[in-house]
Amino acid sequence: MNTRNKMYRSNARIKAEMLKLGFKDIYLFPHSRFMKDYHFEGMGFDAMAFRKSEQIVYLFQFKSNCKPAKLLLEQYRKVASEYYVKCVWANCIDRKGVEFYGL
């Protein structure tokens, strides 16, 4: 399978799970050849969303091949505490489904 097709499929699955969890106004940042993520404080993010009845911005990083490294999770926690946002890592593996880290 083409990596771009895999990315589209995993993004669709993660977006469906986000809707089930009560997120609204989900904005997936465009992926192109030269721009893959939205950069905020040196960290790359794939999406931004808001949850119903909350006033917090959620920044998402999507992956389809691995779990997040502990060092990267610590960097996300630092950004989240400094700017009053929540940084969430979504992992979509075909056999396991969608897992969220940092919710």
C-alpha positions as CSV (number, residue, x, y, z in Angstrom):
1,M,0.0,0.0,0.0
2,N,1.2,3.5,-0.8
3,T,2.2,5.5,2.3
4,R,0.0,8.4,1.3
5,N,-3.0,6.1,1.0
6,K,-2.2,4.6,4.4
7,M,-2.0,8.2,5.9
8,Y,-5.4,9.0,4.5
9,R,-6.9,5.8,5.8
10,S,-5.4,6.2,9.3
11,N,-6.5,9.9,9.4
12,A,-10.1,8.9,8.6
13,R,-10.1,6.3,11.3
14,I,-8.6,8.6,13.9
15,K,-11.1,11.4,13.0
16,A,-14.0,8.9,13.4
17,E,-12.8,8.0,16.9
18,M,-12.3,11.7,17.7
19,L,-16.0,12.3,16.8
20,K,-17.0,9.4,19.1
21,L,-15.1,11.0,22.0
22,G,-17.0,14.3,21.6
23,F,-14.6,16.4,19.6
24,K,-16.0,19.1,17.3
25,D,-14.5,21.6,14.9
26,I,-11.7,19.2,13.9
27,Y,-9.2,20.8,11.6
28,L,-6.7,18.5,9.9
29,F,-3.7,20.4,8.6
30,P,-3.0,19.9,5.0
31,H,-0.2,17.5,4.0
32,S,1.8,18.3,1.0
33,R,5.2,17.3,-0.3
34,F,6.9,20.2,1.5
35,M,4.6,20.8,4.4
36,K,3.7,17.9,6.6
37,D,2.8,19.3,10.0
38,Y,1.8,22.5,11.7
39,H,4.7,23.6,13.9
40,F,4.1,25.1,17.3
41,E,7.0,25.6,19.7
42,G,9.2,23.4,17.6
43,M,6.7,20.5,17.8
44,G,4.9,19.1,14.7
45,F,1.1,18.6,14.9
46,D,-1.3,17.1,12.3
47,A,-4.6,18.4,13.7
48,M,-6.3,20.8,16.0
49,A,-9.7,20.2,17.6
50,F,-12.1,21.4,20.4
51,R,-14.1,19.2,22.7
52,K,-17.7,20.0,23.4
53,S,-18.2,22.0,26.6
54,E,-14.5,22.6,27.1
55,Q,-12.5,25.8,26.4
56,I,-9.2,24.0,25.7
57,V,-7.4,23.7,22.4
58,Y,-6.3,20.1,21.6
59,L,-3.3,19.6,19.3
60,F,-2.9,16.2,17.7
61,Q,0.0,14.2,16.3
62,F,-1.1,11.2,14.2
63,K,1.1,8.1,13.8
64,S,0.4,4.8,12.1
65,N,3.5,2.8,12.8
66,C,4.8,3.2,16.3
67,K,4.0,4.3,19.9
68,P,5.3,7.6,21.1
69,A,8.8,7.8,22.6
70,K,8.9,8.9,26.3
71,L,11.2,11.8,25.5
72,L,8.7,13.1,22.9
73,L,5.8,12.7,25.4
74,E,7.7,14.8,27.9
75,Q,8.2,17.5,25.3
76,Y,4.4,17.5,24.6
77,R,3.7,17.8,28.4
78,K,6.0,20.8,28.6
79,V,4.3,22.6,25.7
80,A,0.8,21.7,27.2
81,S,1.6,23.1,30.6
82,E,3.2,26.2,29.3
83,Y,0.5,27.3,26.8
84,Y,-2.7,25.8,28.4
85,V,-3.3,23.4,25.5
86,K,-3.6,19.7,25.4
87,C,-1.2,17.7,23.2
88,V,-2.5,14.3,22.2
89,W,-0.7,11.6,20.3
90,A,-3.0,9.3,18.3
91,N,-1.7,6.0,17.1
92,C,-3.6,4.0,14.5
93,I,-2.4,0.4,13.9
94,D,-4.4,-1.8,11.7
95,R,-4.7,-4.8,14.0
96,K,-5.0,-2.8,17.3
97,G,-7.3,0.1,16.3
98,V,-6.8,3.7,17.5
99,E,-5.1,4.6,20.7
100,F,-4.8,8.1,22.3
101,Y,-2.0,9.2,24.5
102,G,-2.3,12.3,26.6
103,L,-6.1,12.6,26.8
